[in-house]
């Protein structure tokens, strides 16, 4: 049985397209309704915030993403919005990097589904569509703008809300919005995309649909990180989109599974966690890791080392358990017999090298 998956239905791309946000939202506004803009707090008081087309009754919520998004944060934001006493918003607009985009997706869903967001960590557990939502990335690489998951850290696990309902209704891809991103953050987020491509193209779930998107995304990543181009921001924004589309009909693999363990136990951010894990996966992705190291050298990136050295047995076991619970990722990476190939002992050795 082939998957009949959904994709984002409306997309606008181009430098300056953020200026059309007011017109796009106008179509969804009701007479007494309001919009909620969830924005990274790095833009608090910045020029971008001043460009938000805020109408009477609209709310701007700043979120801090120094830590990975938690289910407790989602529940608190949903409670805050309900506390406005103005009924359901006409829409949620997420403006920021992958974490902010995931937060906005999750908030949209939990405004229409009962209980805690932790109850929906898994695959296809959402029963009711969320409210209208728009995603506007200010970083390129995570693919959060196009993906069907909102990655959250809960009390028991780090796992996404994976559902066709998680997808944005509208995304705006404006390369101008990524200007001024710190170099390390730009690199780590871009590598998330590069690693998406490597894992998808090397996976057992690969097919021509995923391959077409993954190969184009990989080509664009190489232009951005191995060459010099005036339109590098445009290329990376499209690489992120294509990379997200590639894994829509396949999956990621070992690197992302291991990075989830790093994040859940140590609080390591997703992009840098992927880089730390990928650097130890020569045995699974030899060509990709070699090229990744060339990219690091070209951009003078130094990864943190020895981050797992002080972990006790209990934390190491939890890290391993978190990683190995991501069954679809390992099956894509190593096939149906993956448990025989990626044992807890092998995973421990990989983590010990980090």
N, C-alpha and C positions, 0 to 999 in steps of 0.2 A: 504494500500500500504506500503510495507516494504522499508526502506531506503537501497539503493544500495551505501554504502559509500566506500570511498577509504582509504587506509592505506599507510604508508611509505613503498616503495617497496624494499629498500635495507638497511640492518642493519648489523653493525659489532659490536661485544661485546668482551671485554676482556682487562685485564691489559696490557698496552703497545700498544694497537691497534692504538693509535694516530700516531705511527710511520709509519703506512701504508697510511697516508693521501696523500702523494705525488703520490703513485701508483694509488690511487683511482681517484685523480684529473687528472692524466695524460690522462685517457680515455676520458675526456671531453675537453681537451685543443685543441685549433686550432692554426694554424701556427702563426697568428698575434694577437691572443687573449690574455686575461689576466684574472686573478682571483682577486676578492675583498674579503679580510678577514675582517670581522667586529668583533672586539674583545673588551671585557670589558677593560676599561682603568686601572683597577687594575693590569693588566698584562703588562702594558707599561714598557718595559725594563726588564721584569721578564724572568725567564728561559723558561716558556711556549712560550712566544713570539719568543724566539730564535729558537724554534723547528718548527716553521711554515715553510713549504716547499715553500718559496717564490721564484718564478722564475722572470726572466726579464719582466718588465712591470706590474707585480702584484702590488696591492695596499693593504696596511693595514690601516684600519680606526679604531681608538679608539673611543669608545662611553662611556659616563658617564651615569650610571643608578642609581644615587642617587635619582632621581625622576623617577616616572613611565614613560614609553615611551609615547611620545606625537605624534600626527599626524604631527605636525609642524616639529619635528625631522626627521620623515620619509621623508617628502617632501624635507627637506634640504639635507639629505643624497643622495636622488635620483638626485637632482640637482647637487650635488658635483660630483657624478659618471658620469653623462652625461657631465659635464664640463671638464672631462679628455680629451674629444675629440677623444677617441679611439674606439668609437662604443660601443655596448653592451658587458659587460663582458661575459666570458665563464661560469662564475658561481659566486655565493655568498656563502661564508663560514661563519657561525655564531659560535663564540666560547665564551661561557660564561654561565651565569644563564638564567632563563626563560625570563627575559626582553630582553637580548641580542638576544636570539633565536627568540623571537617575532619580534624584529627589523629587523633581517636578512630576516625573512619570508616576512615581509611587503615590504621591499626594493625590493626583488625579484619580487613581484607582481606589484609594482608601476613602475618598469622599462619597463613593457609591457602593462600597463593599463593607460589611460590618466587621468589627473586631480589630485586632492588631495586625500591622503589616507583617509581623513575624509569622502569622498563620498562613501567609501566601508565599513564603519562600519555597520555591520548588517549581515544578513544571505544570502549567495549565490548571492552576487552582483558582484563578479569578473567574467568577461566574457572571459579573455584571460589568459592562463597559464603563470606563471612567468618564469624567467630564472632558470636554474639548481641551486639547493641550497643544501648545506650540513649543518647539525646541529650537534654541538659538545658540549654537556652540561658539565659545570664545577661545577654544583650544581645538587643535585637530589631532585625531589619532585614535581616540577611544572607540569611535563608532557608535557611541551612546545615542546619537541623534537618529540613527536608523535601526537600532537593535530592538528586539522584542523582550529585553530584560532590563530590570532595574536592580543593580547589584547592591545588596544591603548586608550589613553585619548585624546579626541578631544575637540574642542571649545564648543561643546554642550553636550557631553556625554562621558562616558567611556564604550566602547563596542568593541568587537573583530571584526576583518575581518574574518568571518566564511565562509570557502569555502573548497571544496576538493582540489582546486588549492593551498591553503595555506600550505598543507603538504610538508614536506621536501622530496627530492628525495633520500637522503642518510642521515643516522645518524650514528655517531660513539659513542659508549658507553664505555668509558675507565674509570674504577673506580679510577685509579691513579690520574686523573685530579681533584678530589674533595679533595685531601689532603690539610690540612692547612686552611680549611674554618672555620671562627669564629663560636664558639659554638652556639650562639643565631641564627645566620643566618642559620646554618645547621639545627637547630631545627625547626625554622619557615617554612623553605622551605620543610622540610620533613613532617611537619604537613599539608601542602597544599595537599600532596599526601594522607595522612591519611584521611583528610576531604573529598577529592574526593571519596574515597572508602565508607565512611559512608553515604554520600549523595546519591551516586549511588545505593548502596544496599538497602537503605530505601526508594527509590523513586518509584513513580507510573509507571515510564517507564521501570522498571527493567525487564530483560529477562535472559535466561540462558547464552547467549553470554556475556552480561555485568556482570552477576553474577560470571561467571567462572574467569574472569580477576580480578574483584573487590575483591573476596574472597582471591585469591592468593596474591594480593597486600596488603590486610589488614593483612594477615598472616606474610608477610615479614616486614611490618611496626611494628608489635608487637615484632618480633624478634629483630629489630633494636632498638626500644625505650623502651622495657621492659626487654630485656635480654642482655647478653654480647656475642658478636661473633667477631672473628678475621676478618671475611669477611663482616662486617656490611656495608661497602661502596658499595660492589658488590650487596648486598641484597637491599639496598635502591635505587640503580640505576635501578634495575629490578622492584622494587615496583613502582617507578615513571612511568616506561614504561607500566606496567600492569594497573596502575591506570588511565593513559591516555587512554588506550584501553577500559577500563570499561565504561568511560563516552562517548566514541565515538558512542555507540549505546544506550546510555541513556542520562543522564544529571547530572549536579551538582544541588545544591538546595539553601535553604534559606541562608546558611552561605556565599556562594559566592555572592549571590545577594546583601546581606547587606554589604559585604566587598567592592563591587564596589562603593557603596555610600560613604563609608569611604575614599576610594582612590580618588574619583572624587572631593569631597569637601575639604578634609583635607590633601590629598597627601600621605596618609598612604600606605606603600608598601604592595603588595598583600599578601605575606605570613603572615606577622604580623597582617594585617587587618583580614585575615581569622581566625587567632587565637583569636583576640579580639572579633570578632562576634560569633565564635563558643562557646566561654566560656559563652555566654548569652542565649544559645539555648537548655537548659535542657528540655523545654516543647516540643521540636520537636525531638531532638536526645538524649534522656536521657542516654542511655548506652554509646554512643559514647563520650558525653561530660564528663561523669564520668571517662572513661578510659583516655581521653585526659588530664584531671587534674592529674591523676596518673602519666602520662608521664611527665608533667610539673614538678611535685614534684620530680620525680626521677632524672631529669636533672637540677634541681634548676633553673627553668625559671620563671621569674616574668614579667607578662604582664603589659604594661602601663594601667593606670586607669584614668577615668575621662576625656577622650580625647574629648568628645562631650559637656562637661559641660558649656563651654563659647559660644556655638553656638547660634546665633540669630535665629529667626523664619524663615527668608528667607533661610539661609543656611541649617537649619534642613529640611525645605520643599523640598529643592533641593536634599538633601541626600535621602529622602524618595522617591521622584520621580525617581531618578536614580535607586534605588533598585527595585522598583515596575515595572519599564519598562522592566525588564528582564523576560518576560512572560514565556518562556520555562522552566526556572529554578524553578519558583513558581509552574507551572503546574506539573512538576516532583515531587516537594516536597509535595504539598497539593492536587493535583488533579484538574480536570477541573473547580471546583467551588472555586478555591483558593482565588479569590477576596473577597468572603464572609468571608474567614477565616483569610486572612492577609490584614486587612484594613490599611489605612494610620495611624490610631490611634494606632493600635497594633505595627506597624513598629516604630512609634515614641517612644513608651514605651521601645522597645528593644534598640533603639539607645540611649535613655536617660540613660540606665543602663551601657553604654559603657564609 
